């Protein structure tokens, strides 16, 4: 839909819009929030649609019964640039086949766009995102979650750049050939590996954002020493709310990220937001592992989703709230500033752990309303929704273009 028509439709929903009484009319805060959401670019740096569809296919160009994302809900939420996460697990990396899986998931994103080119378009640059926004199409930039598909070969970095990958999360649940993981007690490299250091520099040169979500603290600081451009934490939250959980970022790391010019994108999963939910999530994981061990089963015999349904009936999950998400944004703004925070929901990636009001991609206006009620200006909201991330991406593009021009001049 043409954005001018959409804005007009929203305007008609506001009492006395365009009339003499409009100056004194009280605008419904939810309508105002929806209007702001639709009038500005919303970038969400981590949505696991490809992995979701790999497990159970649905046509997300239309309304779907499952999942957190589809076209109608994205339009309702004002979502313009959801980064499609090209996720490969540590298990696949160890068994072999990460590159093949990543290529297959990219194929899947391309097929979504080919099926509905009037609705979606792959974005390879910031300019693409802005153009698609003006055209009324949803951009689908792509990021790689877990650098396993690089397989120790910088040629694969070039390959995936050409296929549209614009950020790489260096590792995931296990330390790999690039970096130690925040989840893994085995810190084999004490930070980045030698190849990981080369990879970060090559990503800078090529124009691929470095994603420090999932990496160990030592690896984060290694990246800070090496990178020539701002980096991004695509789906992390503030550790201040989850005790010593290394997957989230400490205040010191957030301040260092600010000094780098980077952005932390807040994860909406309840375990990322409150200590209570985090403890409950790990208690569930432990109970599942114990059940498998006690009954001589493995995950293939009894999937975790089946266990969780029964377990949660006896142990209700303490879901976080929309206010908890806002608290994380407030915290980053307090210690670093409004220019260094954004949204990395992890929709379709954190299962049934999302806060009320943010259960799927239709919920961004609820977040906007919360920011308005907490006193954020529309300009600051615009930054949080997408402009902060686009600034980082632009800086990465500019540096890569300068390096390419310099190399050409030397030849």
Buried (B, 14 or more C-beta within 10 A) or exposed (E): EEEEEBEEEBEEEBEEBEEEEEEEEEBEBEBBBBBBBBBBBBBBBBBBBBBBBBEEEBEBBEEBEEBBBBBBBBBBBBBBBBBBBBBBBBEBBEEEBBBEBBBBBBEBBBEBBEEBEEBBBBBBBBEBBBBBBEEBBBBBBBBBBBBBBBBBEBEBBEBBBEBBBBBBBBBBBBBBBBBBBBBBEEBBBEBBBEBBBBBBBBBBBBBBBBBBBBBBBBBBBBBBEBBEBBBBBBBBBBBBBBEEBBBBBBBEBBBBBBEBBBBBBBBBBBBBBBBBBBBBBEEBEEBBEEBBEEEEEEEEEBEBEEBBEEBEEEEEBBBBBBBBBBBBBBBBBEBBBBBBBBBBBBBBBBBEBBBEBBBBBBBBBBBBBBBBEEEBEBEBBBBBBBBBBBBBBBBBBEBBEEBEEEEEEEE
